[in-house]
Amino acid sequence: MSTAVSERTPQSYKTDEHPIWCPGCGDFGVLDSLYKSLAGLSINPKDLVVVSGIGCSGRTPGFIKSYGFHSVHGRVLPVALGVKLANPELQVIGVGGDGDGFAIGGGHIPHAARRNPDFTYLIMDNSTYGLTKGQYSPTSQVGFQAGSTPYGNIEQPLNPIAMLIAYGATFVGQGYSGKPRELAELITKAIEHKGFAFLNVISPCITFYNTYKVIPPRLAEIPKDHDPADRAKAFALALQTDRIALGIFYQERRPTFEEGVAQTIAKAQAASRPRLEEIFSEFD
Amino acid sequence: MIDYVFRVGGEGGEGVISTGEMLTVALARSGFEIYTFRTYPAEIKGGHANYQVRASGKLLLSYGAAVDVLIAFNEEAYQKHIADVRPGGVVLYDADSFSPPATDSLIFYSVPMTSLATEKIGVKLTKNIVALGVCAQLFDIPLETFEVLLKEKFGRKGEMVVQKNLLALRVGADYIKQQTKRDLIRLGKGPRETKELILSGNEALALGAMAAGCRIYAGYPITPATDIMEFLAKELPKHGGYVVQTEDEISAVGVVLGASFAGKKAMTATSGPGFSLMTEMMGLAVASEIPAVIIDVQRVGPSTGMPTKTEQGDLYLACYGGHGNCPRIVMALTSVEDCFYGIIRAFNIAEQFQMPVVVLSDASLGHRKATVPVFDLARVPVVERRKPTPEELVSYKRYRYTPDHISPMSIPGMEGGGYVAEGLEHDEGGYPAASNHENHLRATKKRYGKFVQVESIANDLVRTYGDPHPEIGIISWGATEGVIREAVQMALDKGYSVGALHPKILYPQPLAKLRAFIEGPKAIIIPEVNYSGQFATLLRKRFAYDFVQLNKCIGLPFTPKEIFDKIEEVATHVHRGQRTHATKL
C-alpha cells in the first residue's frame, strides 16, 4: 500500500473529462488546489465522494477521480448528509456555488452547521449565475448590472462568513482561487477538521462578472494573532467587509453528527437489541 | 356470530382515542377480530374526536355500518352519532354532561362518569376508565384483560397512577351492576385461540420497512405519517440504523438518495404537502438510478387541506409528478397486513430495478388498527440490488447497457467502481451527455426498459374476488379493498353477479390482468375516495371503456353499504339496458 500512497499526485486525481469552464475561470484554480490537497492527504479515491449541486461548480465531481454525486440545484448538503449517515468512513466533500448554496439551497445551511456532520463544504463564490449567463446572485454587490438587474442590483449581498459563524459551523474559512497554494493548504485544513467545515472561495467569473481587477486590492490575510477559537472576534472580523480576509476565521471541536448517531445506537443497543420477531410481540 | 360496532365520541383530549385503543386491545386479546376507525380533530385539545371499534368472531374487512354501542362523553358526540346507532342499539352516556331525549327505539344507560371520577377516584381524567369499567361489566368483557392493560399502560407512571386507574375501572363496573341489563350484547371470549398482532397500518408499515432491511429513515413531521418516523426513531437504532428529522421534505429525500447511493436501504414517509416537495428528488432518483422508497400516507388536499382526514387524491402526483419522462413505480397498500408485506415488496422492486418506488397509503389505513396473523418473515424474501462482480469492475461503467436494462451498481468504497451519480443526461459511464440527442433516446429507453418489466410483477400482485365471470365488475385500489370485498359479498348474497379486481401496483398497470377482466362484465364500477376519479382517468387512457365512477369526497372512507347501493343501481340499469351514470357521494 505504501507505494500506492506515494504514487498519489495531483495528476492522479484527474479524470479524462475536461472542465467545461471558460478559460480563465476561477474554478480552475479551485480544482487545482483541490487536487493538490487530496494528493497531499493521499486520500484513496475509492473512499472519496464529491457531492455537487447545479451551476458551473456542479460539474466538479466529474473532474475528480473518485465517487461523485451530481445532484440537483441546491441539494448538496442533504445528499452529503445521507452519504455520511450511510457510511461515516467515507471522505465527503460538497461543492457548490453562491447561487446553489446561498439562494436555492440556503435553507439547508443552518441545519448542516448545527448538525456538524464531518464533511467539507466548499463554495466557489463568483457572485453571479454563470451557467445561466449572468444574473445577480445573493453575494453580488449593490449596483451590479446583470441580466435580471438591468438598472443595477438593489439588494444587500449576504455575508457568507458571518452567516456560517452565526449558524454554528465548526470550521469557517475563506480562500481565493488566484492564490492556489494558500487555498490548497486551507482545503487541507478543512478536510482535516473533524466536523462541518465551510470554505468560501472567491472564484471570479471571467465572462459575466469579471472581478479579477477589483478583488486582489481588497484581499488581506487574517491577522496572525487572530484566535480562531474566539467566536465573537471571528464574527467581528467577518463583519469587516471592506476587505476580503483569507484564512481560518473560526474553528472549534464539537461532537459530530456521526458521533452522535453512533452514541444513539450504542445507547439504544445497551438497553435492548431485540430481534424483529421480539418487536412484533409488543403488538400482541 | 358476534359482530358488534362500538363508537366512542367526545372532546379531543378527554381520552376518546385512548378509550377506543384500550377497548381495541382488550377485545383483540379476548380472541376477537378487530377493525377500527378513528377520526380526530386537527387541533391537539378541543374539537370532536371519535374512535370506532368493530369486533367479530370472523375476519373483518371494513369498519362496519350501524353502531351497536355509542359511548358519548358529551352532547356533541351524541348529536353527531346518534343517527348511526341501529334501532335497539345501546347509548352509554355521561349523565353529568347531558341528558338525551327519551326514545323507545334505543337502550340508554345513564352513568355519571365525571362525578364518579371526581368523587370516587379524585381524578376527573379517569372518567374514560370508568366508562371502560361499565363496558366490561355490561358487555361481559373480562375485567382482568383491562386490568392487565392499565398496568402496562400506566406502569411507568408509578404504582399510584395504576391503582387509581384500577379503582376507576372497578367503580364503573360496580356502578352499572346496580342497573338492570336491558340489552343482549355479550362478548365473553372470542373464538380465536392463536395469538395475533393488533396494530395500525403505519406500525405495520414501519415493521415491514425494518424487515426489508431499511436502516436509514429521513423525514419531516406531517400528519398522518409522523408516527412512522417516531416508531422507527425508537426501533432503528436498536438495529444499528438511524432516523434523521430533516429541515424539509426535499432534504428528506436528499438524505435517502445519499444514503442509498452509499449502499444502505433508506426511505422517507410523508403526506400530500410533503410529497409535492419531493417530486424534484424523485426525478433525480430516476435519472441517477438510485433505489429509494417514498411513502405517501394520503390526506385530504389540495394544499394543507384536511390534515387528519382521508382521501385517495395523490395518484396523479405519484404517477406523473415531476418533469420529463420520468418512470417510477407506484404501489398502493390495501390492508394493515399488506402494509407489512407491501413495503418489503416496495424495497425489493426499488433495489432490483434501481428506481424510486412510491407507496400510497392513506389516513384511514395508516391510523386504523386491525388484528393480523403474526408476520411471517419468510413470506416475501428480501431482494438486494445487483452489484458489480470483480470482472465488471475492470473498466466499470455504472450505467452500462444490459439486456434487462439493469446495470450493476457499485458502492463507494469499492475499488474501481468510481462514477458520478448523474442528474444530467449521461452516457453509460455516467458522463454528462447533455447535447447528445441520440444518447438521450437510448438512456430514456433504458429507464423505461426497467419500468415496463415491473408490469409482470404488477400482474402477479392483483387480487380478484367474487364471481369469476361477473355481470358487474369493480376495479379498485388502495385501502378500499376490504370494504369493497364486504360489499361484493353482500351483493353475492342477494344474488347479484359481481366480481372485483384490486391491483397492488398501479404504475405500471397490470395490463394483461386488466384487459382480461374488462372483457367480461356488462358494466364496471370504479369506486375511489376522491372527487375526479384519478384511477378511472388513468384506466381510460388505456382502455376505451365507459367505466362508471363512484366517488366519495368528504374525507371519510366508503362504507360497504355505499358500494353495495351502487352495485344494485348499476345492476338494475344493466337489466333494463340503460346506461349508468357516475355518482359523487
Contacts between the chains, C-beta under 8 A, distances in Angstrom:
chain1	res1	chain2	res2	distance
A	17	B	431	6.2
A	45	B	418	5.9
A	46	B	412	7.3
A	46	B	413	6.0
A	46	B	414	6.4
A	46	B	415	5.0
A	46	B	416	7.6
A	46	B	417	7.2
A	46	B	418	6.6
A	47	B	412	7.0
A	47	B	413	6.0
A	48	B	412	8.0
A	49	B	262	7.2
A	49	B	412	5.2
A	51	B	258	7.3
A	54	B	423	7.9
A	59	B	432	7.3
A	61	B	420	4.8
A	62	B	420	5.3
A	62	B	431	6.8
A	62	B	432	6.6
A	65	B	418	6.4
A	66	B	418	5.6
A	67	B	410	8.0
A	67	B	412	4.2
A	67	B	417	7.5
A	67	B	418	5.1
A	67	B	419	6.7
A	67	B	420	7.7
A	68	B	418	7.7
A	68	B	419	7.2
A	68	B	420	3.6
A	68	B	421	7.0
A	69	B	258	7.0
A	69	B	261	6.0
A	69	B	288	7.6
A	69	B	420	6.8
A	69	B	421	4.5
A	70	B	420	5.4
A	70	B	421	6.9
A	70	B	422	5.1
A	70	B	423	5.8
A	70	B	424	6.3
A	70	B	432	7.7
A	71	B	254	7.1
A	71	B	257	7.5
A	71	B	284	6.1
A	71	B	421	7.8
A	71	B	423	6.0
A	72	B	280	5.9
A	72	B	281	7.0
A	72	B	283	7.7
A	72	B	284	5.1
A	72	B	423	5.4
A	75	B	250	6.6
A	75	B	251	7.5
A	75	B	254	4.7
A	75	B	280	7.9
A	75	B	281	7.2
A	75	B	284	7.9
A	77	B	251	7.7
A	77	B	254	7.7
A	78	B	218	7.9
A	78	B	246	6.6
A	78	B	250	7.1
A	78	B	251	3.9
A	78	B	252	7.6
A	78	B	253	7.8
A	78	B	254	2.7
A	78	B	255	5.2
A	78	B	258	6.8
A	79	B	254	4.8
A	79	B	255	7.5
A	79	B	257	6.0
A	79	B	258	4.0
A	79	B	261	7.7
A	80	B	258	6.3
A	81	B	244	7.2
A	81	B	251	7.9
A	81	B	254	7.5
A	81	B	255	5.4
A	81	B	258	6.4
A	82	B	216	7.3
A	82	B	218	7.0
A	82	B	254	6.3
A	82	B	255	3.8
A	82	B	256	6.3
A	82	B	257	6.2
A	82	B	258	2.3
A	82	B	259	4.0
A	82	B	260	7.6
A	82	B	261	7.3
A	82	B	262	7.0
A	82	B	266	7.0
A	83	B	258	4.3
A	83	B	259	6.9
A	83	B	261	6.5
A	83	B	262	4.5
A	83	B	412	7.2
A	84	B	258	7.8
A	85	B	216	5.8
A	85	B	242	6.3
A	85	B	244	6.5
A	85	B	255	6.6
A	85	B	258	7.4
A	85	B	259	5.4
A	85	B	264	7.7
A	86	B	216	6.2
A	86	B	258	7.0
A	86	B	259	3.9
A	86	B	260	7.6
A	86	B	261	7.8
A	86	B	262	3.6
A	86	B	263	6.0
A	86	B	264	4.0
A	86	B	266	7.3
A	87	B	262	4.7
A	87	B	263	6.5
A	87	B	264	7.6
A	87	B	412	6.6
A	87	B	413	6.8
A	89	B	413	7.4
A	90	B	262	6.6
A	90	B	412	5.4
A	90	B	413	6.9
A	107	B	247	6.1
A	107	B	248	6.6
A	107	B	251	8.0
A	108	B	247	6.4
A	108	B	251	6.0
A	110	B	247	7.8
A	111	B	246	7.4
A	111	B	247	4.4
A	111	B	251	7.5
A	261	B	242	5.0
A	264	B	237	5.2
A	264	B	242	6.7
A	265	B	237	4.6
A	265	B	240	5.8
A	265	B	241	7.7
A	265	B	242	6.8
A	267	B	237	7.4
A	268	B	234	7.9
A	268	B	237	3.5
A	268	B	238	4.8
A	269	B	237	7.1
A	269	B	238	5.9
A	269	B	240	7.6
A	271	B	238	7.8
A	272	B	238	6.1
A	273	B	238	5.7
A	273	B	239	7.9
A	274	B	238	6.3
A	276	B	207	7.2
A	276	B	210	5.9
A	276	B	211	5.9
A	276	B	239	8.0
A	276	B	377	6.8
A	277	B	377	7.4
A	279	B	207	6.7
A	279	B	210	7.6
A	279	B	235	6.2
A	280	B	197	6.1
A	280	B	207	6.9
A	280	B	374	6.1
A	280	B	375	6.0
A	283	B	197	4.3
A	283	B	198	6.0
A	283	B	199	4.3
A	283	B	203	6.8
A	284	B	29	7.8
A	284	B	195	5.2
A	284	B	196	6.9
A	284	B	197	5.6
A	284	B	198	7.1
A	284	B	374	7.6
